C-alpha cells in the first residue's frame, strides 16, 4: 500500500497540478460566495458554518405528499356552483380562450360542463370549502394554507411531474430534495438528507421513476434514497451472507484508502462523495431497522393513522414512516401516491383515493402538531396539474371524467411558517385564475424561502452556466408566509 502511495505522489505533471489547483480555487470561491465570512480571521478555524441557511428559516424539514396523476380540484377544494347550474352546457369559447388541449380531448366537438357529484361544506375559521370526500382533512382545516391558483405550462404527466420535482420539464436536473440536501445538508449523520417513499392506490396510475429524485449534476450524495416495503427497505444495505459488521468496517476502511489515493491523483470530488455514501450506508445499517419498526407505536397513534399504517408500502404506513424520518432529522421526505389520473369514471376512482389518503394525511398533521413538530415541518399536498371543468367523453352526472388542466389547480401546505387560510381565486367555471396566481417557480422560491434559502443564491455551476431550482424565474409569494 505504501509503495502505491509513493507512486501516486510522484505521478504529478504540470497539467495535473494546474487542474487540481483550479479545483481548489473554485471550491474556495464557491465557499466564499455561499458563506461570505468563511475566510474572515474570526472564522478561519471553524468550518461548521457550511450548510447553514442564508437567513433564519421558518421550517427545518419538508414532507411532500405528492398525489401523482393530478387530483381534481373541482371535486375536492374548488367549489363551483355554476358548474352545477350549467351542467351539460358547453364551456364558453371565451373562457377556454384557445387553450392547448391534450390528445384525449383535442378532437371533441363540444366541451360540456360537469359539476361535481359530491357535496361541499365550509370548514374552519377561514371557511374553506372542502368536499365530503375529505372529512378528516376538514378537521385540520385551520392548519392548512390552501392555494387555489397554482399554474404550470406542462400539460402532460411526465413533463409536469418532472417540472414540479426539478424545476424543469426535461430530465437530468437536480430534484428539490437534492437541492435542499446540497444547500442545507443533513441533521442526522446516520440517515440521508433526502428519502423517497412510494405507494399506489386503486385508481388509474401514472408511473414514477428515479429521475424524479435524482441528484442531476450535483454530487451523488445528494440523490434521494428510496425506501421499499420489502424485507430490505433499502436495497443492498444489509451485509452479504458470511460478512459481519467487523468485516464490513475493515473492508470500508481499505476501500476508503484506495479511494483517497484516487482522489489525490485526479481531484475528482465524486470520489469523496462515494466514500461518504459508503460510510452513510454503514451507519444506516443500524438506524434504518429501528426506524422501520412500527410495532412500538402506541395504540392511539395506530388508531390515528388507521389500521393500514401497519401494512408496509401503504400510503398510511408511509405517512407514519415520514413522521418518524422527519422526527429523526431527515431534511426532505418525498412521498409519491399513484392513482389520481381521472380521465374516466372519476367519481369512483377519486372516492377510493380519498379513502386511502384522507385519514393518514390528516393524521400526519395532527401527529406532528401534538409532538410540537408542525411549526418546524413544512407539509405539502398536491399533484402535477388539475382537472378540467368540462367532461372528457360521454357526459353523465354519476360517472364523468376530466382531462388535464394546467391553468389553475389546488395545492395546500401546512406548518413550517405558512399562513393558514385560502389563497387566490378562480373564475366561476374554475377554469382561469382571477386573483393571486402562483407559478411553479414561485412555489419553489417560496418553499426555499421557508427553509431559509434565497432561491437566487442557491446555485451550482455546470457546463459553464449557473443553475438553480427556479431556473431564471420565480418570486417568493409573501402572502403565503405567516
C-alpha positions as a Markdown table, in Angstrom:
| # | Residue | x | y | z |
|---|---|---|---|---|
| 1 | Unk | 0.0 | 0.0 | 0.0 |
| 2 | Unk | 2.8 | 2.4 | 0.9 |
| 3 | Unk | 4.6 | 1.7 | -2.5 |
| 4 | Unk | 1.4 | 2.6 | -4.4 |
| 5 | Unk | 1.0 | 5.8 | -2.4 |
| 6 | Unk | 4.6 | 6.9 | -3.3 |
| 7 | Unk | 3.9 | 6.1 | -7.0 |
| 8 | Unk | 0.7 | 8.2 | -6.9 |
| 9 | Unk | 2.6 | 11.0 | -5.3 |
| 10 | Unk | 5.3 | 11.1 | -7.9 |
| 11 | Unk | 2.9 | 10.8 | -10.8 |
| 12 | Unk | 2.1 | 14.5 | -11.0 |
| 13 | Unk | 2.8 | 16.5 | -14.1 |
| 14 | Unk | 2.2 | 20.2 | -14.8 |
| 15 | Unk | -1.2 | 19.7 | -16.3 |
| 16 | Unk | -2.5 | 17.7 | -13.3 |
| 17 | Unk | -1.0 | 20.2 | -10.9 |
| 18 | Unk | -2.8 | 23.1 | -12.6 |
| 19 | Unk | -6.0 | 21.1 | -12.9 |
| 20 | Unk | -6.0 | 20.3 | -9.2 |
| 21 | Unk | -5.1 | 23.9 | -8.3 |
| 22 | Unk | -8.1 | 25.2 | -10.3 |
| 23 | Unk | -10.4 | 22.8 | -8.4 |
| 24 | Unk | -9.1 | 24.0 | -5.1 |
| 25 | Unk | -9.5 | 27.7 | -6.1 |
| 26 | Unk | -13.0 | 27.0 | -7.4 |
| 27 | Unk | -14.1 | 25.3 | -4.2 |
| 28 | Unk | -12.7 | 28.2 | -2.2 |
| 29 | Unk | -14.5 | 30.7 | -4.4 |
| 30 | Unk | -17.8 | 28.8 | -4.1 |
| 31 | Unk | -17.4 | 28.7 | -0.3 |
| 32 | Unk | -16.8 | 32.4 | -0.1 |
| 33 | Unk | -20.0 | 33.0 | -2.2 |
| 34 | Unk | -22.2 | 30.7 | -0.1 |
| 35 | Unk | -20.7 | 31.9 | 3.2 |
| 36 | Unk | -19.2 | 35.3 | 2.9 |
| 37 | Unk | -17.5 | 35.3 | 6.3 |
| 38 | Unk | -15.9 | 31.9 | 5.8 |
| 39 | Unk | -12.4 | 33.2 | 5.4 |
| 40 | Unk | -12.6 | 36.0 | 7.9 |
| 41 | Unk | -9.9 | 35.7 | 10.7 |
| 42 | Unk | -12.6 | 35.1 | 13.3 |
| 43 | Unk | -13.8 | 32.1 | 11.3 |
| 44 | Unk | -10.6 | 30.8 | 10.0 |
| 45 | Unk | -10.6 | 27.6 | 12.0 |
| 46 | Unk | -14.3 | 27.0 | 12.0 |
| 47 | Unk | -15.9 | 25.3 | 9.0 |
| 48 | Unk | -19.1 | 24.2 | 10.9 |
| 49 | Unk | -20.9 | 27.1 | 9.1 |
| 50 | Unk | -21.1 | 25.0 | 5.9 |
| 51 | Unk | -24.7 | 24.0 | 5.2 |
| 52 | Unk | -26.2 | 26.9 | 7.1 |
| 53 | Unk | -29.2 | 28.7 | 5.6 |
| 54 | Unk | -28.9 | 32.2 | 4.1 |
| 55 | Unk | -31.2 | 33.6 | 6.8 |
| 56 | Unk | -33.3 | 32.4 | 9.7 |
| 57 | Unk | -35.6 | 29.6 | 8.4 |
| 58 | Unk | -39.2 | 29.1 | 9.4 |
| 59 | Unk | -39.0 | 25.4 | 8.6 |
| 60 | Unk | -36.3 | 22.8 | 9.2 |
| 61 | Unk | -37.7 | 19.9 | 7.3 |
| 62 | Unk | -40.2 | 19.1 | 4.5 |
| 63 | Unk | -42.7 | 16.2 | 4.0 |
| 64 | Unk | -44.1 | 16.4 | 0.4 |
| 65 | Unk | -47.2 | 14.2 | -0.1 |
| 66 | Unk | -47.2 | 14.2 | -3.9 |
| 67 | Unk | -50.5 | 12.9 | -5.3 |
| 68 | Unk | -49.3 | 11.5 | -8.6 |
| 69 | Unk | -51.8 | 11.7 | -11.5 |
| 70 | Unk | -53.5 | 15.1 | -10.7 |
| 71 | Unk | -56.4 | 15.1 | -8.2 |
| 72 | Unk | -59.5 | 17.0 | -9.4 |
| 73 | Unk | -59.6 | 20.3 | -7.5 |
| 74 | Unk | -63.2 | 20.7 | -8.6 |
| 75 | Unk | -64.2 | 17.6 | -6.7 |
| 76 | Unk | -62.1 | 18.3 | -3.6 |
| 77 | Unk | -61.4 | 22.0 | -2.9 |
| 78 | Unk | -62.6 | 24.5 | -5.5 |
| 79 | Unk | -66.4 | 24.6 | -5.2 |
| 80 | Unk | -68.1 | 26.0 | -8.2 |
| 81 | Unk | -72.0 | 26.1 | -8.1 |
| 82 | Unk | -72.1 | 27.5 | -11.6 |
| 83 | Unk | -70.9 | 24.1 | -12.9 |
| 84 | Unk | -73.9 | 22.5 | -11.2 |
| 85 | Unk | -76.3 | 25.1 | -12.6 |
| 86 | Unk | -74.9 | 24.8 | -16.2 |
| 87 | Unk | -74.4 | 21.0 | -16.2 |
| 88 | Unk | -74.2 | 19.8 | -19.7 |
| 89 | Unk | -73.9 | 23.2 | -21.3 |
| 90 | Unk | -70.9 | 23.9 | -23.5 |
| 91 | Unk | -68.0 | 25.8 | -21.9 |
| 92 | Unk | -68.0 | 29.3 | -23.4 |
| 93 | Unk | -65.2 | 29.7 | -26.0 |
| 94 | Unk | -64.2 | 33.0 | -24.4 |
| 95 | Unk | -63.4 | 31.1 | -21.2 |
| 96 | Unk | -61.4 | 28.4 | -22.9 |
| 97 | Unk | -59.6 | 31.0 | -24.9 |
| 98 | Unk | -57.9 | 28.7 | -27.4 |
| 99 | Unk | -56.2 | 26.7 | -24.6 |
| 100 | Unk | -53.8 | 23.9 | -25.8 |
| 101 | Unk | -55.6 | 20.6 | -25.3 |
| 102 | Unk | -54.3 | 17.0 | -24.8 |
| 103 | Unk | -54.8 | 14.4 | -27.5 |
| 104 | Unk | -57.6 | 12.9 | -25.4 |
| 105 | Unk | -60.0 | 15.9 | -25.9 |
| 106 | Unk | -58.5 | 17.8 | -28.9 |
| 107 | Unk | -61.0 | 16.0 | -31.2 |
| 108 | Unk | -64.1 | 16.8 | -29.1 |
| 109 | Unk | -66.6 | 19.0 | -30.9 |
| 110 | Unk | -68.1 | 20.2 | -27.6 |
| 111 | Unk | -66.9 | 20.7 | -24.1 |
| 112 | Unk | -69.9 | 20.1 | -21.8 |
| 113 | Unk | -69.6 | 21.4 | -18.2 |
| 114 | Unk | -69.6 | 18.9 | -15.5 |
| 115 | Unk | -70.3 | 19.8 | -11.9 |
| 116 | Unk | -69.2 | 17.6 | -9.1 |
| 117 | Unk | -71.5 | 14.9 | -7.7 |
| 118 | Unk | -70.0 | 15.4 | -4.2 |
| 119 | Unk | -71.4 | 17.7 | -1.5 |
| 120 | Unk | -69.2 | 20.6 | -0.3 |
| 121 | Unk | -69.2 | 22.4 | 3.1 |
| 122 | Unk | -67.1 | 25.2 | 4.6 |
| 123 | Unk | -64.7 | 24.4 | 7.5 |
| 124 | Unk | -62.5 | 26.2 | 10.0 |
| 125 | Unk | -62.3 | 29.9 | 10.8 |
| 126 | Unk | -61.3 | 30.7 | 7.2 |
| 127 | Unk | -64.5 | 28.9 | 5.9 |
| 128 | Unk | -62.5 | 26.9 | 3.4 |
| 129 | Unk | -64.7 | 24.8 | 1.0 |
| 130 | Unk | -64.0 | 21.1 | 1.1 |
| 131 | Unk | -65.6 | 18.0 | -0.4 |
| 132 | Unk | -67.4 | 15.4 | 1.6 |
| 133 | Unk | -64.6 | 13.1 | 0.4 |
| 134 | Unk | -62.2 | 14.7 | 2.9 |
| 135 | Unk | -63.8 | 14.5 | 6.3 |
| 136 | Unk | -60.5 | 14.0 | 8.2 |
| 137 | Unk | -58.7 | 16.8 | 6.3 |
| 138 | Unk | -61.6 | 19.1 | 7.1 |
| 139 | Unk | -60.9 | 18.6 | 10.8 |
| 140 | Unk | -57.4 | 20.2 | 10.3 |
| 141 | Unk | -58.7 | 23.0 | 8.0 |
| 142 | Unk | -57.3 | 25.7 | 10.3 |
| 143 | Unk | -53.8 | 24.4 | 9.9 |
| 144 | Unk | -53.9 | 24.5 | 6.0 |
| 145 | Unk | -52.8 | 27.1 | 3.6 |
| 146 | Unk | -54.9 | 26.2 | 0.6 |
| 147 | Unk | -53.5 | 27.7 | -2.7 |
| 148 | Unk | -56.2 | 27.6 | -5.5 |
| 149 | Unk | -54.1 | 29.3 | -8.1 |
| 150 | Unk | -51.1 | 27.1 | -8.9 |
| 151 | Unk | -50.4 | 27.0 | -12.6 |
| 152 | Unk | -47.9 | 25.5 | -15.0 |
| 153 | Unk | -47.2 | 25.3 | -18.7 |
| 154 | Unk | -46.9 | 21.5 | -18.8 |
| 155 | Unk | -50.0 | 19.7 | -20.0 |
| 156 | Unk | -48.9 | 16.0 | -19.9 |
| 157 | Unk | -47.9 | 13.9 | -16.9 |
| 158 | Unk | -44.2 | 13.3 | -17.5 |
| 159 | Unk | -43.1 | 16.9 | -18.1 |
| 160 | Unk | -45.5 | 18.3 | -15.5 |
| 161 | Unk | -44.3 | 15.9 | -12.8 |
| 162 | Unk | -40.7 | 16.4 | -13.7 |
| 163 | Unk | -41.3 | 20.2 | -13.6 |
| 164 | Unk | -42.7 | 20.1 | -10.1 |
| 165 | Unk | -39.8 | 17.9 | -8.8 |
| 166 | Unk | -36.9 | 19.5 | -10.6 |
| 167 | Unk | -37.9 | 23.0 | -11.8 |
| 168 | Unk | -37.6 | 21.9 | -15.4 |
| 169 | Unk | -39.7 | 19.8 | -17.8 |
| 170 | Unk | -36.7 | 17.8 | -19.0 |
| 171 | Unk | -34.7 | 15.3 | -17.1 |
| 172 | Unk | -31.1 | 15.4 | -15.7 |
| 173 | Unk | -31.8 | 18.3 | -13.3 |
| 174 | Unk | -31.4 | 18.0 | -9.6 |
| 175 | Unk | -34.7 | 17.4 | -7.7 |
| 176 | Unk | -35.9 | 19.7 | -5.0 |
| 177 | Unk | -34.8 | 17.3 | -2.3 |
| 178 | Unk | -31.3 | 17.1 | -3.8 |
| 179 | Unk | -31.1 | 21.0 | -3.9 |
| 180 | Unk | -32.1 | 21.1 | -0.2 |
| 181 | Unk | -29.5 | 18.4 | 0.7 |
| 182 | Unk | -26.9 | 20.4 | -1.2 |
| 183 | Unk | -27.9 | 23.7 | 0.4 |
| 184 | Unk | -28.5 | 22.6 | 3.9 |
| 185 | Unk | -27.1 | 19.1 | 4.4 |
| 186 | Unk | -28.4 | 16.6 | 6.9 |
| 187 | Unk | -29.5 | 16.9 | 10.5 |
| 188 | Unk | -28.7 | 13.3 | 11.2 |
| 189 | Unk | -25.4 | 11.7 | 10.2 |
| 190 | Unk | -26.9 | 8.3 | 10.4 |
| 191 | Unk | -29.6 | 9.0 | 7.8 |
| 192 | Unk | -29.7 | 10.5 | 4.4 |
| 193 | Unk | -30.9 | 14.1 | 4.0 |
| 194 | Unk | -33.4 | 13.1 | 1.3 |
| 195 | Unk | -35.6 | 9.9 | 1.3 |
| 196 | Unk | -38.3 | 8.7 | -1.1 |
| 197 | Unk | -41.4 | 6.5 | -0.3 |
| 198 | Unk | -43.8 | 5.1 | -2.9 |
| 199 | Unk | -47.4 | 3.8 | -2.7 |
| 200 | Unk | -50.2 | 3.1 | -5.1 |
| 201 | Unk | -53.9 | 3.4 | -4.9 |
| 202 | Unk | -56.6 | 1.6 | -6.9 |
| 203 | Unk | -57.2 | 4.4 | -9.4 |
| 204 | Unk | -55.7 | 4.9 | -12.8 |
| 205 | Unk | -52.0 | 5.3 | -12.1 |
| 206 | Unk | -49.1 | 7.2 | -13.7 |
| 207 | Unk | -45.6 | 5.9 | -13.2 |
| 208 | Unk | -42.9 | 7.4 | -11.1 |
| 209 | Unk | -39.2 | 7.0 | -11.9 |
| 210 | Unk | -35.8 | 7.6 | -10.3 |
| 211 | Unk | -35.2 | 10.8 | -12.4 |
| 212 | Unk | -37.7 | 12.5 | -10.0 |
| 213 | Unk | -35.4 | 12.1 | -7.1 |
| 214 | Unk | -32.1 | 12.4 | -8.9 |
| 215 | Unk | -29.1 | 14.4 | -7.9 |
| 216 | Unk | -28.7 | 15.6 | -11.5 |
| 217 | Unk | -25.3 | 17.3 | -11.8 |
| 218 | Unk | -24.9 | 17.7 | -8.0 |
| 219 | Unk | -22.7 | 15.2 | -6.1 |
| 220 | Unk | -24.3 | 11.8 | -5.9 |
| 221 | Unk | -24.5 | 12.0 | -2.1 |
| 222 | Unk | -27.5 | 14.4 | -2.7 |
| 223 | Unk | -29.6 | 11.8 | -4.5 |
| 224 | Unk | -32.8 | 10.6 | -2.8 |
| 225 | Unk | -32.6 | 7.2 | -1.1 |
| 226 | Unk | -35.7 | 5.1 | -1.9 |
| 227 | Unk | -37.2 | 3.0 | 0.9 |
| 228 | Unk | -39.2 | 0.0 | -0.2 |
| 229 | Unk | -41.8 | -2.1 | 1.6 |
| 230 | Unk | -40.0 | -5.4 | 1.2 |
| 231 | Unk | -37.8 | -7.3 | 3.6 |
| 232 | Unk | -34.9 | -5.0 | 2.8 |
| 233 | Unk | -36.2 | -1.4 | 3.0 |
| 234 | Unk | -33.1 | 0.0 | 1.4 |
| 235 | Unk | -31.6 | -2.3 | -1.3 |
| 236 | Unk | -28.1 | -3.6 | -0.8 |
| 237 | Unk | -27.8 | -2.1 | 2.7 |
| 238 | Unk | -27.5 | -5.4 | 4.5 |
| 239 | Unk | -24.2 | -7.3 | 4.7 |
| 240 | Unk | -23.9 | -10.4 | 2.4 |
| 241 | Unk | -24.1 | -13.8 | 4.0 |
| 242 | Unk | -20.9 | -14.6 | 5.9 |
| 243 | Unk | -19.9 | -10.9 | 6.4 |
| 244 | Unk | -20.3 | -9.4 | 9.8 |
| 245 | Unk | -20.1 | -5.8 | 11.0 |
| 246 | Unk | -16.4 | -6.1 | 11.8 |
| 247 | Unk | -15.6 | -7.4 | 8.3 |
| 248 | Unk | -17.7 | -4.7 | 6.7 |
| 249 | Unk | -15.8 | -2.0 | 8.7 |
| 250 | Unk | -12.4 | -3.4 | 7.7 |
| 251 | Unk | -13.5 | -3.6 | 4.0 |
| 252 | Unk | -14.7 | 0.0 | 4.1 |
| 253 | Unk | -11.5 | 1.3 | 5.7 |
| 254 | Unk | -9.4 | -0.4 | 2.9 |
| 255 | Unk | -11.8 | 0.9 | 0.2 |
| 256 | Unk | -11.6 | 4.4 | 1.6 |
| 257 | Unk | -7.8 | 4.2 | 1.5 |
| 258 | Unk | -7.9 | 3.3 | -2.2 |
| 259 | Unk | -10.4 | 6.0 | -3.0 |
| 260 | Unk | -8.3 | 8.6 | -1.2 |
| 261 | Unk | -5.4 | 7.6 | -3.4 |
| 262 | Unk | -7.7 | 8.1 | -6.4 |
| 263 | Unk | -8.8 | 11.5 | -5.2 |
| 264 | Unk | -5.1 | 12.5 | -4.7 |
| 265 | Unk | -4.4 | 11.5 | -8.3 |
| 266 | Unk | -7.4 | 13.1 | -10.0 |
| 267 | Unk | -9.0 | 15.6 | -7.6 |
| 268 | Unk | -12.5 | 14.3 | -8.7 |
| 269 | Unk | -14.9 | 15.3 | -5.9 |
| 270 | Unk | -17.2 | 12.4 | -6.9 |
| 271 | Unk | -14.7 | 10.1 | -5.3 |
| 272 | Unk | -15.1 | 11.8 | -1.9 |
| 273 | Unk | -18.9 | 11.6 | -2.4 |
| 274 | Unk | -18.6 | 7.9 | -3.0 |
| 275 | Unk | -16.6 | 7.5 | 0.3 |
| 276 | Unk | -19.3 | 9.4 | 2.1 |
| 277 | Unk | -22.1 | 7.2 | 0.6 |
| 278 | Unk | -20.3 | 4.0 | 1.8 |
| 279 | Unk | -20.0 | 5.5 | 5.3 |
| 280 | Unk | -23.6 | 6.6 | 5.3 |
| 281 | Unk | -24.7 | 3.1 | 4.3 |
| 282 | Unk | -22.7 | 1.6 | 7.1 |
| 283 | Unk | -24.4 | 3.9 | 9.7 |
| 284 | Unk | -27.8 | 3.2 | 8.2 |
| 285 | Unk | -27.5 | -0.5 | 8.9 |
| 286 | Unk | -28.2 | 0.4 | 12.5 |
| 287 | Unk | -30.5 | 3.3 | 12.1 |
| 288 | Unk | -32.9 | 2.1 | 9.4 |
| 289 | Unk | -34.2 | -1.2 | 11.0 |
| 290 | Unk | -35.2 | 0.8 | 14.1 |
| 291 | Unk | -37.0 | 3.4 | 12.1 |
| 292 | Unk | -38.9 | 0.9 | 10.1 |
| 293 | Unk | -40.2 | -0.9 | 13.2 |
| 294 | Unk | -43.7 | 0.4 | 13.9 |
| 295 | Unk | -44.6 | -2.3 | 16.4 |
| 296 | Unk | -43.7 | 0.0 | 19.3 |
| 297 | Unk | -46.0 | 2.8 | 18.1 |
| 298 | Unk | -48.7 | 3.4 | 20.8 |
| 299 | Unk | -52.2 | 2.2 | 20.1 |
| 300 | Unk | -53.6 | 5.8 | 19.9 |
| 301 | Unk | -51.1 | 6.6 | 17.1 |
| 302 | Unk | -52.1 | 3.5 | 15.1 |
| 303 | Unk | -55.8 | 4.5 | 15.6 |
| 304 | Unk | -55.0 | 8.0 | 14.4 |
| 305 | Unk | -53.4 | 6.9 | 11.1 |
| 306 | Unk | -55.7 | 3.9 | 10.6 |
| 307 | Unk | -55.0 | 0.1 | 10.6 |
| 308 | Unk | -53.3 | 0.2 | 7.2 |
| 309 | Unk | -50.4 | 2.1 | 8.8 |
| 310 | Unk | -49.2 | -1.3 | 10.0 |
| 311 | Unk | -49.1 | -2.6 | 6.4 |
| 312 | Unk | -45.7 | -1.8 | 4.8 |
| 313 | Unk | -46.0 | 0.1 | 1.5 |
| 314 | Unk | -49.4 | 1.6 | 2.0 |
| 315 | Unk | -50.0 | 5.3 | 2.0 |
| 316 | Unk | -50.9 | 5.2 | 5.7 |
| 317 | Unk | -47.7 | 3.3 | 6.5 |
| 318 | Unk | -45.6 | 5.8 | 4.5 |
| 319 | Unk | -47.2 | 8.8 | 6.3 |
| 320 | Unk | -46.3 | 7.3 | 9.6 |
| 321 | Unk | -42.8 | 6.5 | 8.4 |
| 322 | Unk | -42.5 | 10.1 | 7.1 |
| 323 | Unk | -43.2 | 11.4 | 10.6 |
| 324 | Unk | -40.5 | 9.0 | 12.0 |
| 325 | Unk | -38.0 | 10.0 | 9.4 |
| 326 | Unk | -38.7 | 13.7 | 9.8 |
| 327 | Unk | -38.6 | 13.4 | 13.6 |
| 328 | Unk | -35.2 | 11.9 | 13.3 |
| 329 | Unk | -33.8 | 14.7 | 11.2 |
| 330 | Unk | -34.3 | 13.7 | 7.6 |
| 331 | Unk | -34.4 | 17.0 | 5.7 |
| 332 | Unk | -36.7 | 16.1 | 2.9 |
| 333 | Unk | -39.2 | 13.2 | 2.8 |
| 334 | Unk | -40.8 | 12.7 | -0.6 |
| 335 | Unk | -43.9 | 10.5 | -0.8 |
| 336 | Unk | -45.5 | 9.6 | -4.2 |
| 337 | Unk | -49.0 | 8.2 | -4.2 |
| 338 | Unk | -50.2 | 7.0 | -7.6 |
| 339 | Unk | -53.8 | 6.6 | -8.9 |
| 340 | Unk | -55.2 | 10.1 | -9.4 |
| 341 | Unk | -55.5 | 10.1 | -13.2 |
| 342 | Unk | -59.2 | 10.5 | -13.5 |
| 343 | Unk | -60.0 | 10.5 | -17.2 |
| 344 | Unk | -62.8 | 8.1 | -16.9 |
| 345 | Unk | -65.0 | 7.0 | -14.0 |
| 346 | Unk | -63.5 | 9.8 | -11.9 |
| 347 | Unk | -66.1 | 9.8 | -9.1 |
| 348 | Unk | -65.5 | 6.1 | -8.2 |
| 349 | Unk | -61.7 | 6.4 | -8.5 |
| 350 | Unk | -61.4 | 9.6 | -6.5 |
| 351 | Unk | -63.6 | 8.2 | -3.8 |
| 352 | Unk | -61.2 | 5.3 | -3.4 |
| 353 | Unk | -58.1 | 7.5 | -3.5 |
| 354 | Unk | -59.6 | 9.7 | -0.7 |
| 355 | Unk | -60.4 | 6.6 | 1.4 |
| 356 | Unk | -56.7 | 5.7 | 1.1 |
| 357 | Unk | -55.3 | 9.1 | 1.8 |
| 358 | Unk | -57.6 | 11.4 | 3.7 |
| 359 | Unk | -57.2 | 9.9 | 7.2 |
| 360 | Unk | -53.4 | 9.3 | 7.1 |
| 361 | Unk | -52.9 | 12.8 | 5.7 |
| 362 | Unk | -54.8 | 14.5 | 8.5 |
| 363 | Unk | -53.2 | 12.1 | 11.0 |
| 364 | Unk | -49.7 | 13.3 | 9.9 |
| 365 | Unk | -50.7 | 16.9 | 10.5 |
| 366 | Unk | -52.2 | 16.0 | 13.9 |
| 367 | Unk | -49.3 | 13.8 | 14.9 |
| 368 | Unk | -46.7 | 16.4 | 14.1 |
| 369 | Unk | -48.7 | 19.1 | 15.9 |
| 370 | Unk | -49.2 | 17.1 | 19.1 |
| 371 | Unk | -45.4 | 16.4 | 19.2 |
| 372 | Unk | -44.6 | 20.0 | 18.7 |
| 373 | Unk | -43.0 | 19.4 | 15.3 |
| 374 | Unk | -45.5 | 21.0 | 12.9 |
| 375 | Unk | -44.2 | 24.5 | 13.4 |
| 376 | Unk | -40.8 | 23.4 | 12.1 |
| 377 | Unk | -42.0 | 20.9 | 9.5 |
| 378 | Unk | -43.5 | 22.0 | 6.2 |
| 379 | Unk | -46.1 | 19.6 | 4.9 |
| 380 | Unk | -47.1 | 19.9 | 1.2 |
| 381 | Unk | -50.0 | 18.1 | -0.5 |
| 382 | Unk | -50.8 | 18.2 | -4.3 |
| 383 | Unk | -50.3 | 16.9 | -7.8 |
| 384 | Unk | -48.7 | 17.9 | -11.1 |
| 385 | Unk | -51.7 | 19.8 | -12.5 |
| 386 | Unk | -55.5 | 20.0 | -12.1 |
| 387 | Unk | -58.6 | 18.7 | -13.9 |
| 388 | Unk | -60.9 | 20.4 | -16.5 |
| 389 | Unk | -64.3 | 21.9 | -15.7 |
| 390 | Unk | -65.7 | 20.1 | -18.8 |
| 391 | Unk | -66.3 | 16.4 | -19.2 |
| 392 | Unk | -63.9 | 14.2 | -21.2 |
| 393 | Unk | -66.0 | 11.7 | -23.2 |
| 394 | Unk | -69.7 | 11.0 | -22.6 |
| 395 | Unk | -71.5 | 13.2 | -20.1 |
| 396 | Unk | -73.1 | 11.5 | -17.1 |
| 397 | Unk | -73.8 | 13.1 | -13.7 |
| 398 | Unk | -72.8 | 10.0 | -11.8 |
| 399 | Unk | -69.9 | 8.8 | -14.0 |
| 400 | Unk | -67.8 | 11.5 | -15.7 |
| 401 | Unk | -64.1 | 12.1 | -16.5 |
| 402 | Unk | -61.9 | 15.2 | -16.6 |
| 403 | Unk | -58.9 | 15.9 | -18.8 |
| 404 | Unk | -55.6 | 17.6 | -17.7 |
| 405 | Unk | -55.9 | 21.3 | -16.6 |
| 406 | Unk | -52.6 | 23.2 | -16.0 |
| 407 | Unk | -54.2 | 26.7 | -15.9 |
| 408 | Unk | -55.3 | 26.6 | -12.3 |
| 409 | Unk | -55.4 | 23.9 | -9.6 |
| 410 | Unk | -55.1 | 23.5 | -5.9 |
| 411 | Unk | -52.2 | 22.6 | -3.6 |
| 412 | Unk | -52.1 | 23.0 | 0.2 |
| 413 | Unk | -49.3 | 23.5 | 2.7 |
| 414 | Unk | -49.3 | 23.2 | 6.5 |
| 415 | Unk | -46.9 | 24.1 | 9.3 |
| 416 | Unk | -43.4 | 25.4 | 8.6 |
| 417 | Unk | -44.2 | 29.1 | 8.7 |
| 418 | Unk | -47.1 | 29.2 | 6.2 |
| 419 | Unk | -50.2 | 31.4 | 6.8 |
| 420 | Unk | -53.4 | 29.3 | 7.2 |
| 421 | Unk | -56.3 | 30.2 | 5.0 |
| 422 | Unk | -57.3 | 30.3 | 1.4 |
| 423 | Unk | -55.0 | 32.0 | -1.2 |
| 424 | Unk | -56.1 | 33.0 | -4.7 |
| 425 | Unk | -59.3 | 32.9 | -6.6 |
| 426 | Unk | -60.5 | 31.3 | -9.9 |
| 427 | Unk | -63.4 | 32.2 | -12.1 |
| 428 | Unk | -66.9 | 30.8 | -11.8 |
| 429 | Unk | -66.0 | 27.9 | -14.0 |
| 430 | Unk | -62.8 | 27.0 | -12.1 |
| 431 | Unk | -61.0 | 27.4 | -15.4 |
| 432 | Unk | -58.9 | 30.6 | -15.2 |
| 433 | Unk | -57.2 | 32.5 | -12.3 |
| 434 | Unk | -58.8 | 35.8 | -11.4 |
| 435 | Unk | -56.6 | 36.7 | -8.4 |
| 436 | Unk | -53.1 | 35.9 | -7.0 |
| 437 | Unk | -51.6 | 33.5 | -9.5 |
| 438 | Unk | -48.8 | 31.2 | -8.2 |
| 439 | Unk | -46.5 | 29.7 | -10.8 |
| 440 | Unk | -44.5 | 26.5 | -10.1 |
| 441 | Unk | -41.3 | 28.6 | -10.0 |
| 442 | Unk | -42.9 | 30.9 | -7.4 |
| 443 | Unk | -44.0 | 27.9 | -5.4 |
| 444 | Unk | -40.4 | 26.6 | -5.4 |
| 445 | Unk | -39.0 | 30.0 | -4.5 |
| 446 | Unk | -41.4 | 30.2 | -1.5 |
| 447 | Unk | -40.6 | 26.7 | -0.3 |
| 448 | Unk | -36.8 | 27.5 | -0.4 |
| 449 | Unk | -37.5 | 30.8 | 1.4 |
| 450 | Unk | -39.4 | 29.0 | 4.2 |
| 451 | Unk | -36.3 | 26.8 | 4.6 |
| 452 | Unk | -34.1 | 29.9 | 4.9 |
| 453 | Unk | -32.7 | 29.8 | 1.4 |
| 454 | Unk | -32.6 | 32.5 | -1.2 |
| 455 | Unk | -33.6 | 30.8 | -4.4 |
| 456 | Unk | -31.4 | 33.2 | -6.5 |
| 457 | Unk | -28.3 | 32.4 | -4.4 |
| 458 | Unk | -28.7 | 28.6 | -4.2 |
| 459 | Unk | -26.8 | 27.9 | -7.5 |
| 460 | Unk | -24.4 | 25.3 | -8.9 |
| 461 | Unk | -22.2 | 25.9 | -11.9 |
| 462 | Unk | -22.5 | 23.2 | -14.6 |
| 463 | Unk | -21.2 | 23.2 | -18.2 |
| 464 | Unk | -20.4 | 26.9 | -17.9 |
| 465 | Unk | -23.8 | 28.0 | -16.6 |
| 466 | Unk | -25.1 | 28.6 | -13.1 |
| 467 | Unk | -28.2 | 26.6 | -12.5 |
| 468 | Unk | -30.8 | 26.8 | -9.7 |
| 469 | Unk | -34.1 | 25.1 | -8.8 |
| 470 | Unk | -36.1 | 28.1 | -10.1 |
| 471 | Unk | -34.2 | 28.4 | -13.4 |
| 472 | Unk | -34.2 | 32.1 | -14.3 |
| 473 | Unk | -37.7 | 32.9 | -12.8 |
| 474 | Unk | -39.7 | 32.7 | -9.6 |
| 475 | Unk | -40.6 | 35.1 | -6.9 |
| 476 | Unk | -41.3 | 34.5 | -3.2 |
| 477 | Unk | -45.1 | 34.7 | -2.5 |
| 478 | Unk | -45.2 | 36.6 | 0.7 |
| 479 | Unk | -48.9 | 36.2 | 1.0 |
| 480 | Unk | -48.4 | 32.5 | 1.8 |
| 481 | Unk | -45.9 | 33.2 | 4.7 |
| 482 | Unk | -47.1 | 33.8 | 8.3 |
